[in-house]
């Protein structure tokens, strides 16, 4: 089983990723691995874009996400780390 991402660490959008706004949220394209990922929530897009502004993913989630939405956003961010859309550290 893979290790769980460390939400206490600094996270950021991978520098090889471009985001394109869409009505449903955004499309994320990784220019290195050529993976295309659909971010189906405007809130998730906002969080991903602002991750680098915070010292940790936890701090970003605390500032940007309501408590009742946090678990879903954590799962989404974990998926984005495995797709290399966002990176930890």
MMTF fields as JSON, N, C-alpha, C and O atoms, coordinates in Angstrom:
{
  "mmtfVersion": "1.0.0",
  "mmtfProducer": "UNKNOWN",
  "numBonds": 355,
  "numAtoms": 356,
  "numGroups": 89,
  "numChains": 1,
  "numModels": 1,
  "chainsPerModel": [1],
  "groupsPerChain": [89],
  "chainIdList": ["A"],
  "bondAtomList": [4, 2, 8, 6, 12, 10, 16, 14, 20, 18, 24, 22, 28, 26, 32, 30, 36, 34, 40, 38, 44, 42, 48, 46, 52, 50, 56, 54, 60, 58, 64, 62, 68, 66, 72, 70, 76, 74, 80, 78, 84, 82, 88, 86, 92, 90, 96, 94, 100, 98, 104, 102, 108, 106, 112, 110, 116, 114, 120, 118, 124, 122, 128, 126, 132, 130, 136, 134, 140, 138, 144, 142, 148, 146, 152, 150, 156, 154, 160, 158, 164, 162, 168, 166, 172, 170, 176, 174, 180, 178, 184, 182, 188, 186, 192, 190, 196, 194, 200, 198, 204, 202, 208, 206, 212, 210, 216, 214, 220, 218, 224, 222, 228, 226, 232, 230, 236, 234, 240, 238, 244, 242, 248, 246, 252, 250, 256, 254, 260, 258, 264, 262, 268, 266, 272, 270, 276, 274, 280, 278, 284, 282, 288, 286, 292, 290, 296, 294, 300, 298, 304, 302, 308, 306, 312, 310, 316, 314, 320, 318, 324, 322, 328, 326, 332, 330, 336, 334, 340, 338, 344, 342, 348, 346, 352, 350],
  "bondOrderList": [1, 1, 1, 1, 1, 1, 1, 1, 1, 1, 1, 1, 1, 1, 1, 1, 1, 1, 1, 1, 1, 1, 1, 1, 1, 1, 1, 1, 1, 1, 1, 1, 1, 1, 1, 1, 1, 1, 1, 1, 1, 1, 1, 1, 1, 1, 1, 1, 1, 1, 1, 1, 1, 1, 1, 1, 1, 1, 1, 1, 1, 1, 1, 1, 1, 1, 1, 1, 1, 1, 1, 1, 1, 1, 1, 1, 1, 1, 1, 1, 1, 1, 1, 1, 1, 1, 1, 1],
  "groupList": [{"groupName": "UNK", "atomNameList": ["N", "CA", "C", "O"], "elementList": ["N", "C", "C", "O"], "formalChargeList": [0, 0, 0, 0], "bondAtomList": [1, 0, 2, 1, 3, 2], "bondOrderList": [1, 1, 2], "singleLetterCode": "X", "chemCompType": "L-PEPTIDE LINKING"}],
  "groupTypeList": [0, 0, 0, 0, 0, 0, 0, 0, 0, 0, 0, 0, 0, 0, 0, 0, 0, 0, 0, 0, 0, 0, 0, 0, 0, 0, 0, 0, 0, 0, 0, 0, 0, 0, 0, 0, 0, 0, 0, 0, 0, 0, 0, 0, 0, 0, 0, 0, 0, 0, 0, 0, 0, 0, 0, 0, 0, 0, 0, 0, 0, 0, 0, 0, 0, 0, 0, 0, 0, 0, 0, 0, 0, 0, 0, 0, 0, 0, 0, 0, 0, 0, 0, 0, 0, 0, 0, 0, 0],
  "groupIdList": [1, 2, 3, 4, 5, 6, 7, 8, 9, 10, 11, 12, 13, 14, 15, 16, 17, 18, 19, 20, 21, 22, 23, 24, 25, 26, 27, 28, 29, 30, 31, 32, 33, 34, 35, 36, 37, 38, 39, 40, 41, 42, 43, 44, 45, 46, 47, 48, 49, 50, 51, 52, 53, 54, 55, 56, 57, 58, 59, 60, 61, 62, 63, 64, 65, 66, 67, 68, 69, 70, 71, 72, 73, 74, 75, 76, 77, 78, 79, 80, 81, 82, 83, 84, 85, 86, 87, 88, 89],
  "secStructList": [7, 7, 7, 7, 7, 7, 6, 6, 1, 7, 3, 3, 3, 7, 6, 6, 3, 3, 3, 3, 3, 3, 6, 6, 3, 3, 3, 3, 3, 3, 6, 6, 6, 7, 7, 3, 3, 3, 3, 7, 7, 2, 2, 2, 2, 2, 2, 2, 2, 2, 4, 4, 4, 1, 1, 1, 2, 2, 2, 2, 2, 2, 2, 2, 1, 7, 2, 2, 2, 2, 2, 2, 2, 2, 2, 2, 2, 2, 2, 2, 2, 2, 6, 6, 1, 3, 3, 3, 7],
  "xCoordList": [0.845, 0.0, 0.891, 1.866, 0.559, 1.361, 1.181, 0.137, 2.229, 2.146, 1.134, 0.969, 0.465, -0.486, 0.279, 1.304, -0.195, 0.476, 0.482, -0.435, 1.503, 1.679, 1.05, 1.642, -0.132, -0.838, -0.19, -0.531, 0.736, 1.466, 2.646, 3.27, 2.956, 4.061, 3.576, 2.377, 4.549, 4.23, 3.833, 4.493, 2.764, 2.295, 2.271, 2.184, 2.348, 2.251, 1.793, 1.9, 1.286, 0.981, 2.308, 3.268, 2.366, 3.607, 3.977, 3.101, 5.249, 5.635, 5.424, 5.421, 5.252, 5.014, 3.529, 3.159, 2.682, 1.23, 0.646, 0.973, -0.223, -1.006, -2.461, -2.981, -3.111, -4.537, -5.3, -4.891, -6.403, -7.279, -8.666, -9.274, -9.162, -10.49, -11.56, -11.503, -12.529, -13.692, -14.919, -14.79, -16.099, -17.33, -17.497, -18.114, -16.961, -17.07, -15.963, -16.061, -14.917, -13.749, -12.527, -12.289, -11.738, -10.554, -10.053, -10.37, -9.258, -8.502, -7.051, -6.533, -6.408, -4.992, -4.221, -4.526, -3.226, -2.398, -0.964, -0.367, -0.414, 0.98, 1.815, 1.676, 2.677, 3.467, 4.557, 5.052, 4.931, 5.955, 5.401, 5.904, 4.375, 3.823, 2.62, 2.047, 2.245, 1.164, -0.187, -1.069, -0.352, -1.613, -2.561, -2.161, -3.814, -4.874, -5.841, -6.35, -6.095, -6.962, -8.022, -7.725, -9.25, -10.353, -10.576, -10.807, -10.506, -10.812, -12.25, -12.535, -13.149, -14.577, -15.201, -16.386, -14.414, -14.912, -14.153, -12.926, -14.868, -14.187, -13.43, -12.376, -13.964, -13.268, -11.938, -10.926, -11.93, -10.683, -9.674, -8.489, -10.124, -9.241, -8.635, -7.435, -9.461, -8.952, -7.891, -6.849, -8.161, -7.205, -5.901, -4.824, -5.982, -4.78, -3.956, -2.731, -4.63, -3.915, -3.227, -2.196, -3.784, -3.257, -2.394, -1.878, -2.218, -1.427, -0.065, 0.368, 0.602, 1.965, 2.017, 3.084, 0.876, 0.817, 0.804, 0.895, 0.693, 0.574, 1.748, 2.336, 2.079, 3.208, 2.892, 3.803, 1.604, 1.221, -0.137, -0.891, -0.424, -1.749, -2.811, -3.898, -2.503, -3.447, -3.795, -4.963, -2.801, -3.038, -3.905, -4.79, -3.659, -4.478, -5.919, -6.854, -6.094, -7.446, -8.154, -9.343, -7.429, -8.021, -8.53, -9.599, -7.767, -8.113, -9.172, -9.937, -9.227, -10.025, -11.253, -12.13, -11.323, -12.346, -13.16, -12.606, -14.476, -15.359, -15.135, -14.788, -15.338, -15.101, -15.831, -15.271, -17.075, -17.87, -17.369, -17.757, -16.529, -15.99, -14.554, -14.007, -13.956, -12.538, -12.194, -11.214, -12.964, -12.649, -12.655, -11.772, -13.626, -13.692, -12.51, -11.953, -12.128, -10.983, -9.682, -8.791, -9.55, -8.352, -8.23, -7.141, -9.336, -9.312, -8.925, -8.14, -9.483, -9.166, -7.684, -7.036, -7.155, -5.744, -4.835, -3.808, -5.21, -4.435, -4.385, -3.332, -5.502, -5.551, -4.658, -3.97, -4.671, -3.851, -2.361, -1.557, -1.973, -0.559, -0.152, 0.948, -1.019, -0.676, -0.625, 0.058, -1.342, -1.31, -0.187, 0.013, 0.543, 1.631, 1.14, 1.901, -0.123, -0.656, -0.196, 0.187, -0.235, 0.34, 1.463, 1.499, 2.382, 3.501, 3.616, 3.258, 4.127, 4.309, 5.782, 6.655, 6.033, 7.408, 8.002, 9.163],
  "yCoordList": [-1.182, 0.0, 1.245, 1.311, 2.219, 3.437, 4.317, 4.303, 5.085, 6.027, 7.116, 7.514, 7.586, 8.685, 9.992, 10.16, 10.928, 12.22, 12.956, 12.8, 13.743, 14.508, 15.889, 16.771, 16.074, 17.347, 18.452, 19.623, 18.1, 19.104, 19.666, 20.636, 19.067, 19.517, 20.596, 20.803, 21.27, 22.247, 21.495, 20.531, 21.935, 21.355, 22.454, 23.635, 22.066, 23.052, 22.37, 21.154, 23.184, 22.709, 22.339, 23.106, 21.186, 20.757, 21.777, 22.223, 22.158, 23.184, 22.766, 23.621, 21.49, 21.015, 20.92, 20.376, 21.453, 21.348, 22.693, 23.733, 22.642, 23.81, 23.566, 22.464, 24.597, 24.522, 25.359, 26.469, 24.82, 25.571, 25.585, 24.537, 26.786, 26.923, 26.382, 26.571, 25.711, 25.184, 25.463, 25.811, 25.317, 25.602, 24.69, 25.091, 23.474, 22.52, 22.666, 22.094, 23.417, 23.565, 23.872, 25.028, 22.835, 23.053, 21.721, 20.651, 21.825, 20.688, 20.935, 22.042, 19.9, 19.986, 19.067, 17.88, 19.632, 18.846, 18.86, 19.919, 17.657, 17.507, 17.33, 16.327, 18.289, 18.269, 17.19, 16.796, 16.715, 15.68, 14.288, 13.561, 13.91, 12.561, 12.512, 11.448, 13.677, 13.82, 13.388, 13.003, 13.449, 13.065, 14.259, 15.381, 14.006, 15.012, 14.625, 13.504, 15.567, 15.304, 16.387, 17.565, 15.992, 16.933, 17.243, 16.34, 18.515, 18.969, 19.463, 20.533, 18.678, 18.897, 19.745, 19.603, 20.619, 21.487, 22.812, 22.823, 23.922, 25.22, 25.423, 26.058, 24.887, 24.999, 24.249, 24.758, 23.057, 22.301, 23.072, 23.11, 23.678, 24.473, 25.62, 25.879, 26.308, 27.408, 26.914, 27.546, 25.788, 25.239, 24.878, 25.228, 24.187, 23.77, 24.983, 24.983, 26.011, 27.217, 27.936, 28.579, 27.835, 28.593, 27.776, 28.329, 26.492, 25.654, 26.253, 26.242, 26.768, 27.279, 28.514, 28.865, 29.172, 30.367, 30.048, 30.951, 28.775, 28.366, 27.465, 26.805, 27.445, 26.618, 25.13, 24.303, 24.779, 23.37, 23.223, 24.185, 22.002, 21.714, 21.915, 22.414, 21.529, 21.753, 23.228, 23.574, 24.097, 25.534, 26.039, 26.868, 25.551, 25.945, 25.491, 26.256, 24.251, 23.736, 24.489, 24.789, 24.796, 25.568, 26.914, 27.362, 27.562, 28.908, 28.921, 29.88, 27.885, 27.948, 27.041, 27.219, 26.076, 25.034, 24.941, 24.935, 24.868, 24.666, 23.264, 22.331, 23.139, 21.855, 20.691, 19.603, 20.914, 19.825, 19.397, 18.336, 20.195, 19.864, 19.334, 18.882, 19.39, 19.069, 17.629, 17.406, 16.666, 15.259, 15.004, 14.317, 15.541, 15.353, 16.015, 15.461, 17.199, 17.895, 17.163, 17.126, 16.587, 15.801, 14.6, 14.304, 13.908, 12.756, 13.201, 12.536, 14.33, 14.833, 15.205, 14.895, 15.86, 16.237, 15.006, 14.989, 13.982, 12.744, 12.144, 11.681, 12.148, 11.636, 12.474, 11.937, 13.785, 14.658, 14.468, 14.723, 14.029, 13.732, 12.481, 12.425, 11.489, 10.261, 10.504, 9.778, 11.52, 11.896, 12.881, 13.264, 13.29, 14.254, 15.635, 16.4, 15.943, 17.277, 18.23, 19.366, 17.766, 18.53, 17.714, 16.49, 18.407, 17.693, 18.116, 19.228, 17.188, 17.385, 17.647, 16.933, 18.698, 19.006, 20.138, 20.488],
  "zCoordList": [0.0, 0.0, 0.0, 0.747, -0.827, -0.944, 0.282, 0.935, 0.578, 1.686, 1.365, 0.212, 2.4, 2.24, 2.126, 2.787, 1.299, 1.186, 2.526, 3.332, 2.749, 3.98, 3.811, 3.189, 4.355, 4.225, 5.057, 4.893, 5.945, 6.716, 5.932, 6.362, 4.791, 3.944, 2.972, 2.783, 2.367, 1.324, 0.051, -0.337, -0.587, -1.847, -2.889, -2.552, -4.174, -5.245, -6.535, -6.695, -7.436, -8.774, -9.429, -9.359, -10.056, -10.704, -11.78, -12.521, -11.883, -12.861, -14.321, -15.206, -14.583, -15.944, -16.288, -17.328, -15.406, -15.599, -16.0, -15.429, -16.992, -17.402, -17.036, -17.214, -16.527, -16.229, -17.247, -17.584, -17.728, -18.618, -18.007, -17.792, -17.727, -17.135, -18.077, -19.292, -17.485, -18.197, -17.349, -16.175, -17.917, -17.179, -15.965, -14.979, -16.02, -14.921, -13.888, -12.803, -14.199, -13.326, -14.165, -14.515, -14.496, -15.342, -15.877, -15.357, -16.936, -17.439, -17.047, -17.2, -16.546, -16.186, -17.125, -17.246, -17.781, -18.693, -18.207, -18.016, -18.007, -17.595, -18.853, -19.553, -19.146, -20.372, -20.35, -21.405, -19.171, -19.074, -19.315, -20.171, -18.571, -18.716, -19.661, -19.896, -20.198, -21.175, -20.643, -21.411, -19.337, -18.715, -18.709, -18.399, -19.054, -19.019, -17.913, -17.887, -16.991, -15.847, -15.801, -16.004, -15.537, -15.417, -13.938, -13.134, -13.591, -12.24, -12.283, -12.823, -11.712, -11.894, -10.799, -10.498, -10.207, -9.154, -9.195, -9.109, -9.326, -9.27, -7.948, -7.927, -6.858, -5.574, -5.622, -5.14, -6.193, -6.315, -7.16, -6.827, -8.235, -9.086, -8.287, -8.381, -7.498, -6.666, -5.69, -5.522, -5.052, -4.083, -4.785, -4.302, -5.91, -6.635, -7.054, -6.929, -7.549, -7.993, -6.835, -7.033, -5.636, -4.502, -3.552, -2.581, -3.793, -2.882, -2.567, -1.414, -3.567, -3.385, -2.481, -1.975, -2.275, -1.432, 0.057, 0.888, 0.395, 1.799, 2.175, 1.318, 3.459, 3.904, 3.891, 3.924, 3.842, 3.808, 3.13, 2.99, 2.717, 2.162, 3.234, 2.944, 4.476, 5.577, 5.716, 5.893, 5.638, 5.766, 4.617, 4.827, 3.413, 2.26, 2.456, 2.223, 2.882, 3.109, 4.228, 4.121, 5.302, 6.399, 5.919, 6.333, 5.048, 4.59, 3.494, 3.391, 2.683, 1.459, 1.424, 0.578, 2.33, 2.226, 3.51, 4.61, 3.359, 4.509, 5.077, 4.352, 6.381, 7.055, 6.391, 6.258, 5.976, 5.403, 4.011, 3.521, 3.383, 2.066, 2.137, 1.131, 3.309, 3.436, 3.051, 2.341, 3.496, 3.202, 1.696, 1.183, 0.995, -0.46, -1.155, -2.102, -0.686, -1.292, -0.986, -1.835, 0.19, 0.515, -0.411, -0.903, -0.652, -1.566, -2.978, -3.654, -3.412, -4.751, -4.857, -5.857, -3.842, -3.866, -3.86, -4.538, -3.099, -3.094, -4.495, -4.934, -5.192, -6.557, -7.469, -8.337, -7.27, -8.109, -7.861, -8.757, -6.674, -6.439, -7.211, -7.762, -7.256, -7.986, -9.493, -10.216, -9.967, -11.389, -11.694, -12.847, -10.66, -10.762, -11.226, -11.818, -10.955, -11.25, -10.152, -10.428, -8.918, -7.814, -7.213, -7.339, -6.558, -5.932, -4.476, -4.088, -3.698, -2.261, -2.021, -2.515, -1.243, -0.889, -1.656, -1.441]
}
